[in-house]
Amino acid sequence: SWLTEYEFQDDTFFEQYTASLRWAFSQLGIGGTDIEATNEREGTYSLMVALISLVTFSTIISSMTSLVSTLQNRRMEETQQ
């Protein structure tokens, strides 16, 4: 399994879980990278940065979508009058 291949089989459950979450979040962004956290603290930090980035990006996209939708509705109302 990936635990054996990447030598995570002896790590704690928390370390294994954060490693898998870091991998999953990296696939949402620019993709995987060869740069990897070397300890639990770096892994947790990179996971939090990825989560904050994901939430921030999603919020910005949601706001832009709402703005465009509102502008489109106003334009439709103006053309109907």
mmCIF file of the N, C-alpha and C atoms, coordinates in Angstrom:
data_MODEL
# 
_entry.id   MODEL 
# 
loop_
_atom_site.group_PDB 
_atom_site.id 
_atom_site.type_symbol 
_atom_site.label_atom_id 
_atom_site.label_alt_id 
_atom_site.label_comp_id 
_atom_site.label_asym_id 
_atom_site.label_entity_id 
_atom_site.label_seq_id 
_atom_site.pdbx_PDB_ins_code 
_atom_site.Cartn_x 
_atom_site.Cartn_y 
_atom_site.Cartn_z 
_atom_site.occupancy 
_atom_site.B_iso_or_equiv 
_atom_site.pdbx_formal_charge 
_atom_site.auth_seq_id 
_atom_site.auth_comp_id 
_atom_site.auth_asym_id 
_atom_site.auth_atom_id 
_atom_site.pdbx_PDB_model_num 
ATOM 1   N N  . SER A 1 1  ? 0.847   -1.193 0.000   1.00 0.00 ? 1  SER A N  1 
ATOM 2   C CA . SER A 1 1  ? 0.000   0.000  0.000   1.00 0.00 ? 1  SER A CA 1 
ATOM 3   C C  . SER A 1 1  ? 0.886   1.249  0.000   1.00 0.00 ? 1  SER A C  1 
ATOM 4   N N  . TRP A 1 2  ? 0.251   2.395  -0.059  1.00 0.00 ? 2  TRP A N  1 
ATOM 5   C CA . TRP A 1 2  ? 1.002   3.646  -0.085  1.00 0.00 ? 2  TRP A CA 1 
ATOM 6   C C  . TRP A 1 2  ? 1.738   3.867  1.226   1.00 0.00 ? 2  TRP A C  1 
ATOM 7   N N  . LEU A 1 3  ? 1.223   3.301  2.320   1.00 0.00 ? 3  LEU A N  1 
ATOM 8   C CA . LEU A 1 3  ? 1.901   3.447  3.608   1.00 0.00 ? 3  LEU A CA 1 
ATOM 9   C C  . LEU A 1 3  ? 3.282   2.808  3.579   1.00 0.00 ? 3  LEU A C  1 
ATOM 10  N N  . THR A 1 4  ? 3.369   1.642  2.957   1.00 0.00 ? 4  THR A N  1 
ATOM 11  C CA . THR A 1 4  ? 4.651   0.946  2.854   1.00 0.00 ? 4  THR A CA 1 
ATOM 12  C C  . THR A 1 4  ? 5.565   1.627  1.844   1.00 0.00 ? 4  THR A C  1 
ATOM 13  N N  . GLU A 1 5  ? 4.991   2.032  0.725   1.00 0.00 ? 5  GLU A N  1 
ATOM 14  C CA . GLU A 1 5  ? 5.802   2.635  -0.337  1.00 0.00 ? 5  GLU A CA 1 
ATOM 15  C C  . GLU A 1 5  ? 6.454   3.938  0.116   1.00 0.00 ? 5  GLU A C  1 
ATOM 16  N N  . TYR A 1 6  ? 5.712   4.741  0.881   1.00 0.00 ? 6  TYR A N  1 
ATOM 17  C CA . TYR A 1 6  ? 6.238   6.032  1.332   1.00 0.00 ? 6  TYR A CA 1 
ATOM 18  C C  . TYR A 1 6  ? 6.724   5.995  2.780   1.00 0.00 ? 6  TYR A C  1 
ATOM 19  N N  . GLU A 1 7  ? 6.849   4.791  3.321   1.00 0.00 ? 7  GLU A N  1 
ATOM 20  C CA . GLU A 1 7  ? 7.409   4.562  4.658   1.00 0.00 ? 7  GLU A CA 1 
ATOM 21  C C  . GLU A 1 7  ? 6.617   5.253  5.763   1.00 0.00 ? 7  GLU A C  1 
ATOM 22  N N  . PHE A 1 8  ? 5.294   5.166  5.708   1.00 0.00 ? 8  PHE A N  1 
ATOM 23  C CA . PHE A 1 8  ? 4.425   5.713  6.746   1.00 0.00 ? 8  PHE A CA 1 
ATOM 24  C C  . PHE A 1 8  ? 3.849   4.623  7.645   1.00 0.00 ? 8  PHE A C  1 
ATOM 25  N N  . GLN A 1 9  ? 4.200   3.364  7.427   1.00 0.00 ? 9  GLN A N  1 
ATOM 26  C CA . GLN A 1 9  ? 3.577   2.268  8.154   1.00 0.00 ? 9  GLN A CA 1 
ATOM 27  C C  . GLN A 1 9  ? 3.854   2.319  9.657   1.00 0.00 ? 9  GLN A C  1 
ATOM 28  N N  . ASP A 1 10 ? 4.957   2.910  10.092  1.00 0.00 ? 10 ASP A N  1 
ATOM 29  C CA . ASP A 1 10 ? 5.291   2.982  11.517  1.00 0.00 ? 10 ASP A CA 1 
ATOM 30  C C  . ASP A 1 10 ? 4.856   4.293  12.163  1.00 0.00 ? 10 ASP A C  1 
ATOM 31  N N  . ASP A 1 11 ? 4.293   5.210  11.386  1.00 0.00 ? 11 ASP A N  1 
ATOM 32  C CA . ASP A 1 11 ? 3.865   6.499  11.917  1.00 0.00 ? 11 ASP A CA 1 
ATOM 33  C C  . ASP A 1 11 ? 2.538   6.364  12.653  1.00 0.00 ? 11 ASP A C  1 
ATOM 34  N N  . THR A 1 12 ? 2.208   7.399  13.417  1.00 0.00 ? 12 THR A N  1 
ATOM 35  C CA . THR A 1 12 ? 0.934   7.399  14.129  1.00 0.00 ? 12 THR A CA 1 
ATOM 36  C C  . THR A 1 12 ? -0.210  7.597  13.140  1.00 0.00 ? 12 THR A C  1 
ATOM 37  N N  . PHE A 1 13 ? -1.416  7.307  13.599  1.00 0.00 ? 13 PHE A N  1 
ATOM 38  C CA . PHE A 1 13 ? -2.591  7.491  12.751  1.00 0.00 ? 13 PHE A CA 1 
ATOM 39  C C  . PHE A 1 13 ? -2.716  8.946  12.318  1.00 0.00 ? 13 PHE A C  1 
ATOM 40  N N  . PHE A 1 14 ? -2.446  9.878  13.227  1.00 0.00 ? 14 PHE A N  1 
ATOM 41  C CA . PHE A 1 14 ? -2.538  11.307 12.905  1.00 0.00 ? 14 PHE A CA 1 
ATOM 42  C C  . PHE A 1 14 ? -1.573  11.678 11.783  1.00 0.00 ? 14 PHE A C  1 
ATOM 43  N N  . GLU A 1 15 ? -0.347  11.181 11.848  1.00 0.00 ? 15 GLU A N  1 
ATOM 44  C CA . GLU A 1 15 ? 0.633   11.473 10.799  1.00 0.00 ? 15 GLU A CA 1 
ATOM 45  C C  . GLU A 1 15 ? 0.210   10.874 9.462   1.00 0.00 ? 15 GLU A C  1 
ATOM 46  N N  . GLN A 1 16 ? -0.315  9.660  9.483   1.00 0.00 ? 16 GLN A N  1 
ATOM 47  C CA . GLN A 1 16 ? -0.798  9.031  8.257   1.00 0.00 ? 16 GLN A CA 1 
ATOM 48  C C  . GLN A 1 16 ? -1.978  9.811  7.680   1.00 0.00 ? 16 GLN A C  1 
ATOM 49  N N  . TYR A 1 17 ? -2.868  10.240 8.556   1.00 0.00 ? 17 TYR A N  1 
ATOM 50  C CA . TYR A 1 17 ? -4.054  10.974 8.110   1.00 0.00 ? 17 TYR A CA 1 
ATOM 51  C C  . TYR A 1 17 ? -3.681  12.329 7.527   1.00 0.00 ? 17 TYR A C  1 
ATOM 52  N N  . THR A 1 18 ? -2.789  13.071 8.184   1.00 0.00 ? 18 THR A N  1 
ATOM 53  C CA . THR A 1 18 ? -2.386  14.373 7.648   1.00 0.00 ? 18 THR A CA 1 
ATOM 54  C C  . THR A 1 18 ? -1.626  14.217 6.335   1.00 0.00 ? 18 THR A C  1 
ATOM 55  N N  . ALA A 1 19 ? -0.850  13.154 6.206   1.00 0.00 ? 19 ALA A N  1 
ATOM 56  C CA . ALA A 1 19 ? -0.140  12.914 4.937   1.00 0.00 ? 19 ALA A CA 1 
ATOM 57  C C  . ALA A 1 19 ? -1.136  12.666 3.811   1.00 0.00 ? 19 ALA A C  1 
ATOM 58  N N  . SER A 1 20 ? -2.173  11.898 4.088   1.00 0.00 ? 20 SER A N  1 
ATOM 59  C CA . SER A 1 20 ? -3.168  11.633 3.040   1.00 0.00 ? 20 SER A CA 1 
ATOM 60  C C  . SER A 1 20 ? -3.984  12.885 2.722   1.00 0.00 ? 20 SER A C  1 
ATOM 61  N N  . LEU A 1 21 ? -4.286  13.696 3.726   1.00 0.00 ? 21 LEU A N  1 
ATOM 62  C CA . LEU A 1 21 ? -5.000  14.948 3.466   1.00 0.00 ? 21 LEU A CA 1 
ATOM 63  C C  . LEU A 1 21 ? -4.150  15.931 2.668   1.00 0.00 ? 21 LEU A C  1 
ATOM 64  N N  . ARG A 1 22 ? -2.848  16.005 2.993   1.00 0.00 ? 22 ARG A N  1 
ATOM 65  C CA . ARG A 1 22 ? -1.960  16.879 2.219   1.00 0.00 ? 22 ARG A CA 1 
ATOM 66  C C  . ARG A 1 22 ? -1.938  16.453 0.766   1.00 0.00 ? 22 ARG A C  1 
ATOM 67  N N  . TRP A 1 23 ? -1.873  15.155 0.523   1.00 0.00 ? 23 TRP A N  1 
ATOM 68  C CA . TRP A 1 23 ? -1.887  14.659 -0.850  1.00 0.00 ? 23 TRP A CA 1 
ATOM 69  C C  . TRP A 1 23 ? -3.203  15.027 -1.532  1.00 0.00 ? 23 TRP A C  1 
ATOM 70  N N  . ALA A 1 24 ? -4.321  14.823 -0.849  1.00 0.00 ? 24 ALA A N  1 
ATOM 71  C CA . ALA A 1 24 ? -5.630  15.106 -1.443  1.00 0.00 ? 24 ALA A CA 1 
ATOM 72  C C  . ALA A 1 24 ? -5.771  16.595 -1.768  1.00 0.00 ? 24 ALA A C  1 
ATOM 73  N N  . PHE A 1 25 ? -5.371  17.458 -0.845  1.00 0.00 ? 25 PHE A N  1 
ATOM 74  C CA . PHE A 1 25 ? -5.468  18.895 -1.094  1.00 0.00 ? 25 PHE A CA 1 
ATOM 75  C C  . PHE A 1 25 ? -4.528  19.339 -2.201  1.00 0.00 ? 25 PHE A C  1 
ATOM 76  N N  . SER A 1 26 ? -3.366  18.714 -2.308  1.00 0.00 ? 26 SER A N  1 
ATOM 77  C CA . SER A 1 26 ? -2.453  19.102 -3.373  1.00 0.00 ? 26 SER A CA 1 
ATOM 78  C C  . SER A 1 26 ? -3.012  18.733 -4.738  1.00 0.00 ? 26 SER A C  1 
ATOM 79  N N  . GLN A 1 27 ? -3.844  17.701 -4.815  1.00 0.00 ? 27 GLN A N  1 
ATOM 80  C CA . GLN A 1 27 ? -4.456  17.323 -6.083  1.00 0.00 ? 27 GLN A CA 1 
ATOM 81  C C  . GLN A 1 27 ? -5.530  18.323 -6.506  1.00 0.00 ? 27 GLN A C  1 
ATOM 82  N N  . LEU A 1 28 ? -6.095  19.066 -5.558  1.00 0.00 ? 28 LEU A N  1 
ATOM 83  C CA . LEU A 1 28 ? -7.088  20.090 -5.880  1.00 0.00 ? 28 LEU A CA 1 
ATOM 84  C C  . LEU A 1 28 ? -6.444  21.345 -6.462  1.00 0.00 ? 28 LEU A C  1 
ATOM 85  N N  . GLY A 1 29 ? -5.200  21.559 -6.127  1.00 0.00 ? 29 GLY A N  1 
ATOM 86  C CA . GLY A 1 29 ? -4.506  22.766 -6.562  1.00 0.00 ? 29 GLY A CA 1 
ATOM 87  C C  . GLY A 1 29 ? -3.682  22.537 -7.800  1.00 0.00 ? 29 GLY A C  1 
ATOM 88  N N  . ILE A 1 30 ? -2.406  22.800 -7.678  1.00 0.00 ? 30 ILE A N  1 
ATOM 89  C CA . ILE A 1 30 ? -1.509  22.710 -8.827  1.00 0.00 ? 30 ILE A CA 1 
ATOM 90  C C  . ILE A 1 30 ? -1.000  21.301 -9.061  1.00 0.00 ? 30 ILE A C  1 
ATOM 91  N N  . GLY A 1 31 ? -1.404  20.363 -8.234  1.00 0.00 ? 31 GLY A N  1 
ATOM 92  C CA . GLY A 1 31 ? -0.954  18.981 -8.398  1.00 0.00 ? 31 GLY A CA 1 
ATOM 93  C C  . GLY A 1 31 ? 0.115   18.620 -7.402  1.00 0.00 ? 31 GLY A C  1 
ATOM 94  N N  . GLY A 1 32 ? 0.556   17.396 -7.480  1.00 0.00 ? 32 GLY A N  1 
ATOM 95  C CA . GLY A 1 32 ? 1.555   16.895 -6.543  1.00 0.00 ? 32 GLY A CA 1 
ATOM 96  C C  . GLY A 1 32 ? 2.897   17.572 -6.732  1.00 0.00 ? 32 GLY A C  1 
ATOM 97  N N  . THR A 1 33 ? 3.717   17.423 -5.728  1.00 0.00 ? 33 THR A N  1 
ATOM 98  C CA . THR A 1 33 ? 5.047   18.009 -5.770  1.00 0.00 ? 33 THR A CA 1 
ATOM 99  C C  . THR A 1 33 ? 6.025   17.063 -5.079  1.00 0.00 ? 33 THR A C  1 
ATOM 100 N N  . ASP A 1 34 ? 7.283   17.163 -5.397  1.00 0.00 ? 34 ASP A N  1 
ATOM 101 C CA . ASP A 1 34 ? 8.298   16.340 -4.745  1.00 0.00 ? 34 ASP A CA 1 
ATOM 102 C C  . ASP A 1 34 ? 8.709   16.909 -3.397  1.00 0.00 ? 34 ASP A C  1 
ATOM 103 N N  . ILE A 1 35 ? 8.310   18.128 -3.104  1.00 0.00 ? 35 ILE A N  1 
ATOM 104 C CA . ILE A 1 35 ? 8.631   18.745 -1.822  1.00 0.00 ? 35 ILE A CA 1 
ATOM 105 C C  . ILE A 1 35 ? 7.624   18.228 -0.801  1.00 0.00 ? 35 ILE A C  1 
ATOM 106 N N  . GLU A 1 36 ? 8.126   17.626 0.237   1.00 0.00 ? 36 GLU A N  1 
ATOM 107 C CA . GLU A 1 36 ? 7.264   16.995 1.237   1.00 0.00 ? 36 GLU A CA 1 
ATOM 108 C C  . GLU A 1 36 ? 7.658   17.475 2.621   1.00 0.00 ? 36 GLU A C  1 
ATOM 109 N N  . ALA A 1 37 ? 6.684   17.526 3.514   1.00 0.00 ? 37 ALA A N  1 
ATOM 110 C CA . ALA A 1 37 ? 6.956   17.904 4.902   1.00 0.00 ? 37 ALA A CA 1 
ATOM 111 C C  . ALA A 1 37 ? 7.884   16.865 5.531   1.00 0.00 ? 37 ALA A C  1 
ATOM 112 N N  . THR A 1 38 ? 8.822   17.328 6.345   1.00 0.00 ? 38 THR A N  1 
ATOM 113 C CA . THR A 1 38 ? 9.786   16.408 6.943   1.00 0.00 ? 38 THR A CA 1 
ATOM 114 C C  . THR A 1 38 ? 9.426   15.997 8.364   1.00 0.00 ? 38 THR A C  1 
ATOM 115 N N  . ASN A 1 39 ? 8.470   16.706 8.986   1.00 0.00 ? 39 ASN A N  1 
ATOM 116 C CA . ASN A 1 39 ? 8.035   16.310 10.323  1.00 0.00 ? 39 ASN A CA 1 
ATOM 117 C C  . ASN A 1 39 ? 6.549   16.621 10.482  1.00 0.00 ? 39 ASN A C  1 
ATOM 118 N N  . GLU A 1 40 ? 6.008   16.222 11.604  1.00 0.00 ? 40 GLU A N  1 
ATOM 119 C CA . GLU A 1 40 ? 4.568   16.368 11.837  1.00 0.00 ? 40 GLU A CA 1 
ATOM 120 C C  . GLU A 1 40 ? 4.133   17.831 11.877  1.00 0.00 ? 40 GLU A C  1 
ATOM 121 N N  . ARG A 1 41 ? 4.959   18.675 12.443  1.00 0.00 ? 41 ARG A N  1 
ATOM 122 C CA . ARG A 1 41 ? 4.620   20.097 12.542  1.00 0.00 ? 41 ARG A CA 1 
ATOM 123 C C  . ARG A 1 41 ? 4.525   20.745 11.153  1.00 0.00 ? 41 ARG A C  1 
ATOM 124 N N  . GLU A 1 42 ? 5.484   20.461 10.279  1.00 0.00 ? 42 GLU A N  1 
ATOM 125 C CA . GLU A 1 42 ? 5.444   20.986 8.914   1.00 0.00 ? 42 GLU A CA 1 
ATOM 126 C C  . GLU A 1 42 ? 4.245   20.436 8.147   1.00 0.00 ? 42 GLU A C  1 
ATOM 127 N N  . GLY A 1 43 ? 3.944   19.169 8.367   1.00 0.00 ? 43 GLY A N  1 
ATOM 128 C CA . GLY A 1 43 ? 2.803   18.557 7.702   1.00 0.00 ? 43 GLY A CA 1 
ATOM 129 C C  . GLY A 1 43 ? 1.490   19.199 8.112   1.00 0.00 ? 43 GLY A C  1 
ATOM 130 N N  . THR A 1 44 ? 1.331   19.430 9.404   1.00 0.00 ? 44 THR A N  1 
ATOM 131 C CA . THR A 1 44 ? 0.112   20.075 9.902   1.00 0.00 ? 44 THR A CA 1 
ATOM 132 C C  . THR A 1 44 ? 0.022   21.505 9.388   1.00 0.00 ? 44 THR A C  1 
ATOM 133 N N  . TYR A 1 45 ? 1.135   22.220 9.372   1.00 0.00 ? 45 TYR A N  1 
ATOM 134 C CA . TYR A 1 45 ? 1.151   23.592 8.872   1.00 0.00 ? 45 TYR A CA 1 
ATOM 135 C C  . TYR A 1 45 ? 0.762   23.645 7.392   1.00 0.00 ? 45 TYR A C  1 
ATOM 136 N N  . SER A 1 46 ? 1.345   22.771 6.584   1.00 0.00 ? 46 SER A N  1 
ATOM 137 C CA . SER A 1 46 ? 1.029   22.781 5.154   1.00 0.00 ? 46 SER A CA 1 
ATOM 138 C C  . SER A 1 46 ? -0.419  22.388 4.908   1.00 0.00 ? 46 SER A C  1 
ATOM 139 N N  . LEU A 1 47 ? -0.947  21.519 5.743   1.00 0.00 ? 47 LEU A N  1 
ATOM 140 C CA . LEU A 1 47 ? -2.353  21.144 5.630   1.00 0.00 ? 47 LEU A CA 1 
ATOM 141 C C  . LEU A 1 47 ? -3.254  22.325 5.955   1.00 0.00 ? 47 LEU A C  1 
ATOM 142 N N  . MET A 1 48 ? -2.937  23.083 6.999   1.00 0.00 ? 48 MET A N  1 
ATOM 143 C CA . MET A 1 48 ? -3.748  24.247 7.373   1.00 0.00 ? 48 MET A CA 1 
ATOM 144 C C  . MET A 1 48 ? -3.678  25.332 6.293   1.00 0.00 ? 48 MET A C  1 
ATOM 145 N N  . VAL A 1 49 ? -2.501  25.545 5.730   1.00 0.00 ? 49 VAL A N  1 
ATOM 146 C CA . VAL A 1 49 ? -2.362  26.528 4.651   1.00 0.00 ? 49 VAL A CA 1 
ATOM 147 C C  . VAL A 1 49 ? -3.201  26.118 3.443   1.00 0.00 ? 49 VAL A C  1 
ATOM 148 N N  . ALA A 1 50 ? -3.174  24.832 3.106   1.00 0.00 ? 50 ALA A N  1 
ATOM 149 C CA . ALA A 1 50 ? -3.962  24.339 1.972   1.00 0.00 ? 50 ALA A CA 1 
ATOM 150 C C  . ALA A 1 50 ? -5.452  24.498 2.243   1.00 0.00 ? 50 ALA A C  1 
ATOM 151 N N  . LEU A 1 51 ? -5.892  24.217 3.457   1.00 0.00 ? 51 LEU A N  1 
ATOM 152 C CA . LEU A 1 51 ? -7.304  24.348 3.805   1.00 0.00 ? 51 LEU A CA 1 
ATOM 153 C C  . LEU A 1 51 ? -7.751  25.803 3.762   1.00 0.00 ? 51 LEU A C  1 
ATOM 154 N N  . ILE A 1 52 ? -6.952  26.693 4.318   1.00 0.00 ? 52 ILE A N  1 
ATOM 155 C CA . ILE A 1 52 ? -7.281  28.123 4.292   1.00 0.00 ? 52 ILE A CA 1 
ATOM 156 C C  . ILE A 1 52 ? -7.307  28.637 2.852   1.00 0.00 ? 52 ILE A C  1 
ATOM 157 N N  . SER A 1 53 ? -6.371  28.203 2.036   1.00 0.00 ? 53 SER A N  1 
ATOM 158 C CA . SER A 1 53 ? -6.344  28.608 0.629   1.00 0.00 ? 53 SER A CA 1 
ATOM 159 C C  . SER A 1 53 ? -7.577  28.117 -0.111  1.00 0.00 ? 53 SER A C  1 
ATOM 160 N N  . LEU A 1 54 ? -7.980  26.893 0.156   1.00 0.00 ? 54 LEU A N  1 
ATOM 161 C CA . LEU A 1 54 ? -9.168  26.332 -0.482  1.00 0.00 ? 54 LEU A CA 1 
ATOM 162 C C  . LEU A 1 54 ? -10.418 27.110 -0.105  1.00 0.00 ? 54 LEU A C  1 
ATOM 163 N N  . VAL A 1 55 ? -10.573 27.417 1.167   1.00 0.00 ? 55 VAL A N  1 
ATOM 164 C CA . VAL A 1 55 ? -11.744 28.168 1.631   1.00 0.00 ? 55 VAL A CA 1 
ATOM 165 C C  . VAL A 1 55 ? -11.731 29.584 1.053   1.00 0.00 ? 55 VAL A C  1 
ATOM 166 N N  . THR A 1 56 ? -10.578 30.231 1.044   1.00 0.00 ? 56 THR A N  1 
ATOM 167 C CA . THR A 1 56 ? -10.475 31.587 0.505   1.00 0.00 ? 56 THR A CA 1 
ATOM 168 C C  . THR A 1 56 ? -10.806 31.617 -0.984  1.00 0.00 ? 56 THR A C  1 
ATOM 169 N N  . PHE A 1 57 ? -10.237 30.698 -1.750  1.00 0.00 ? 57 PHE A N  1 
ATOM 170 C CA . PHE A 1 57 ? -10.500 30.638 -3.180  1.00 0.00 ? 57 PHE A CA 1 
ATOM 171 C C  . PHE A 1 57 ? -11.976 30.363 -3.453  1.00 0.00 ? 57 PHE A C  1 
ATOM 172 N N  . SER A 1 58 ? -12.563 29.441 -2.704  1.00 0.00 ? 58 SER A N  1 
ATOM 173 C CA . SER A 1 58 ? -13.981 29.117 -2.886  1.00 0.00 ? 58 SER A CA 1 
ATOM 174 C C  . SER A 1 58 ? -14.871 30.309 -2.563  1.00 0.00 ? 58 SER A C  1 
ATOM 175 N N  . THR A 1 59 ? -14.516 31.050 -1.534  1.00 0.00 ? 59 THR A N  1 
ATOM 176 C CA . THR A 1 59 ? -15.291 32.237 -1.162  1.00 0.00 ? 59 THR A CA 1 
ATOM 177 C C  . THR A 1 59 ? -15.208 33.298 -2.244  1.00 0.00 ? 59 THR A C  1 
ATOM 178 N N  . ILE A 1 60 ? -14.039 33.519 -2.792  1.00 0.00 ? 60 ILE A N  1 
ATOM 179 C CA . ILE A 1 60 ? -13.877 34.514 -3.861  1.00 0.00 ? 60 ILE A CA 1 
ATOM 180 C C  . ILE A 1 60 ? -14.681 34.115 -5.093  1.00 0.00 ? 60 ILE A C  1 
ATOM 181 N N  . ILE A 1 61 ? -14.610 32.857 -5.491  1.00 0.00 ? 61 ILE A N  1 
ATOM 182 C CA . ILE A 1 61 ? -15.370 32.389 -6.655  1.00 0.00 ? 61 ILE A CA 1 
ATOM 183 C C  . ILE A 1 61 ? -16.865 32.509 -6.405  1.00 0.00 ? 61 ILE A C  1 
ATOM 184 N N  . SER A 1 62 ? -17.310 32.183 -5.209  1.00 0.00 ? 62 SER A N  1 
ATOM 185 C CA . SER A 1 62 ? -18.726 32.295 -4.866  1.00 0.00 ? 62 SER A CA 1 
ATOM 186 C C  . SER A 1 62 ? -19.193 33.754 -4.924  1.00 0.00 ? 62 SER A C  1 
ATOM 187 N N  . SER A 1 63 ? -18.386 34.660 -4.417  1.00 0.00 ? 63 SER A N  1 
ATOM 188 C CA . SER A 1 63 ? -18.736 36.089 -4.446  1.00 0.00 ? 63 SER A CA 1 
ATOM 189 C C  . SER A 1 63 ? -18.801 36.607 -5.875  1.00 0.00 ? 63 SER A C  1 
ATOM 190 N N  . MET A 1 64 ? -17.855 36.198 -6.696  1.00 0.00 ? 64 MET A N  1 
ATOM 191 C CA . MET A 1 64 ? -17.854 36.641 -8.091  1.00 0.00 ? 64 MET A CA 1 
ATOM 192 C C  . MET A 1 64 ? -19.073 36.092 -8.830  1.00 0.00 ? 64 MET A C  1 
ATOM 193 N N  . THR A 1 65 ? -19.437 34.862 -8.580  1.00 0.00 ? 65 THR A N  1 
ATOM 194 C CA . THR A 1 65 ? -20.608 34.259 -9.212  1.00 0.00 ? 65 THR A CA 1 
ATOM 195 C C  . THR A 1 65 ? -21.877 34.985 -8.790  1.00 0.00 ? 65 THR A C  1 
ATOM 196 N N  . SER A 1 66 ? -21.985 35.290 -7.519  1.00 0.00 ? 66 SER A N  1 
ATOM 197 C CA . SER A 1 66 ? -23.147 36.022 -7.018  1.00 0.00 ? 66 SER A CA 1 
ATOM 198 C C  . SER A 1 66 ? -23.235 37.410 -7.639  1.00 0.00 ? 66 SER A C  1 
ATOM 199 N N  . LEU A 1 67 ? -22.112 38.097 -7.758  1.00 0.00 ? 67 LEU A N  1 
ATOM 200 C CA . LEU A 1 67 ? -22.078 39.432 -8.348  1.00 0.00 ? 67 LEU A CA 1 
ATOM 201 C C  . LEU A 1 67 ? -22.513 39.397 -9.814  1.00 0.00 ? 67 LEU A C  1 
ATOM 202 N N  . VAL A 1 68 ? -21.989 38.464 -10.570 1.00 0.00 ? 68 VAL A N  1 
ATOM 203 C CA . VAL A 1 68 ? -22.344 38.349 -11.981 1.00 0.00 ? 68 VAL A CA 1 
ATOM 204 C C  . VAL A 1 68 ? -23.829 38.015 -12.128 1.00 0.00 ? 68 VAL A C  1 
ATOM 205 N N  . SER A 1 69 ? -24.332 37.143 -11.275 1.00 0.00 ? 69 SER A N  1 
ATOM 206 C CA . SER A 1 69 ? -25.745 36.781 -11.318 1.00 0.00 ? 69 SER A CA 1 
ATOM 207 C C  . SER A 1 69 ? -26.629 37.989 -11.009 1.00 0.00 ? 69 SER A C  1 
ATOM 208 N N  . THR A 1 70 ? -26.254 38.774 -10.016 1.00 0.00 ? 70 THR A N  1 
ATOM 209 C CA . THR A 1 70 ? -27.015 39.978 -9.664  1.00 0.00 ? 70 THR A CA 1 
ATOM 210 C C  . THR A 1 70 ? -26.997 40.991 -10.811 1.00 0.00 ? 70 THR A C  1 
ATOM 211 N N  . LEU A 1 71 ? -25.832 41.196 -11.407 1.00 0.00 ? 71 LEU A N  1 
ATOM 212 C CA . LEU A 1 71 ? -25.739 42.131 -12.530 1.00 0.00 ? 71 LEU A CA 1 
ATOM 213 C C  . LEU A 1 71 ? -26.566 41.650 -13.720 1.00 0.00 ? 71 LEU A C  1 
ATOM 214 N N  . GLN A 1 72 ? -26.567 40.376 -13.963 1.00 0.00 ? 72 GLN A N  1 
ATOM 215 C CA . GLN A 1 72 ? -27.349 39.828 -15.068 1.00 0.00 ? 72 GLN A CA 1 
ATOM 216 C C  . GLN A 1 72 ? -28.852 40.003 -14.812 1.00 0.00 ? 72 GLN A C  1 
ATOM 217 N N  . ASN A 1 73 ? -29.282 39.795 -13.585 1.00 0.00 ? 73 ASN A N  1 
ATOM 218 C CA . ASN A 1 73 ? -30.699 39.986 -13.249 1.00 0.00 ? 73 ASN A CA 1 
ATOM 219 C C  . ASN A 1 73 ? -31.108 41.446 -13.405 1.00 0.00 ? 73 ASN A C  1 
ATOM 220 N N  . ARG A 1 74 ? -30.259 42.359 -12.996 1.00 0.00 ? 74 ARG A N  1 
ATOM 221 C CA . ARG A 1 74 ? -30.558 43.797 -13.151 1.00 0.00 ? 74 ARG A CA 1 
ATOM 222 C C  . ARG A 1 74 ? -30.649 44.179 -14.633 1.00 0.00 ? 74 ARG A C  1 
ATOM 223 N N  . ARG A 1 75 ? -29.759 43.634 -15.427 1.00 0.00 ? 75 ARG A N  1 
ATOM 224 C CA . ARG A 1 75 ? -29.768 43.915 -16.852 1.00 0.00 ? 75 ARG A CA 1 
ATOM 225 C C  . ARG A 1 75 ? -31.045 43.381 -17.504 1.00 0.00 ? 75 ARG A C  1 
ATOM 226 N N  . MET A 1 76 ? -31.479 42.198 -17.080 1.00 0.00 ? 76 MET A N  1 
ATOM 227 C CA . MET A 1 76 ? -32.713 41.618 -17.611 1.00 0.00 ? 76 MET A CA 1 
ATOM 228 C C  . MET A 1 76 ? -33.922 42.470 -17.227 1.00 0.00 ? 76 MET A C  1 
ATOM 229 N N  . GLU A 1 77 ? -33.926 42.986 -15.983 1.00 0.00 ? 77 GLU A N  1 
ATOM 230 C CA . GLU A 1 77 ? -35.028 43.843 -15.556 1.00 0.00 ? 77 GLU A CA 1 
ATOM 231 C C  . GLU A 1 77 ? -35.057 45.146 -16.359 1.00 0.00 ? 77 GLU A C  1 
ATOM 232 N N  . GLU A 1 78 ? -33.889 45.718 -16.665 1.00 0.00 ? 78 GLU A N  1 
ATOM 233 C CA . GLU A 1 78 ? -33.830 46.945 -17.432 1.00 0.00 ? 78 GLU A CA 1 
ATOM 234 C C  . GLU A 1 78 ? -34.317 46.742 -18.856 1.00 0.00 ? 78 GLU A C  1 
ATOM 235 N N  . THR A 1 79 ? -33.987 45.621 -19.453 1.00 0.00 ? 79 THR A N  1 
ATOM 236 C CA . THR A 1 79 ? -34.405 45.375 -20.835 1.00 0.00 ? 79 THR A CA 1 
ATOM 237 C C  . THR A 1 79 ? -35.886 45.051 -20.933 1.00 0.00 ? 79 THR A C  1 
ATOM 238 N N  . GLN A 1 80 ? -36.479 44.538 -19.860 1.00 0.00 ? 80 GLN A N  1 
ATOM 239 C CA . GLN A 1 80 ? -37.915 44.216 -19.883 1.00 0.00 ? 80 GLN A CA 1 
ATOM 240 C C  . GLN A 1 80 ? -38.778 45.461 -19.682 1.00 0.00 ? 80 GLN A C  1 
ATOM 241 N N  . GLN A 1 81 ? -38.228 46.531 -19.137 1.00 0.00 ? 81 GLN A N  1 
ATOM 242 C CA . GLN A 1 81 ? -39.029 47.733 -18.901 1.00 0.00 ? 81 GLN A CA 1 
ATOM 243 C C  . GLN A 1 81 ? -39.131 48.601 -20.093 1.00 0.00 ? 81 GLN A C  1 
# 
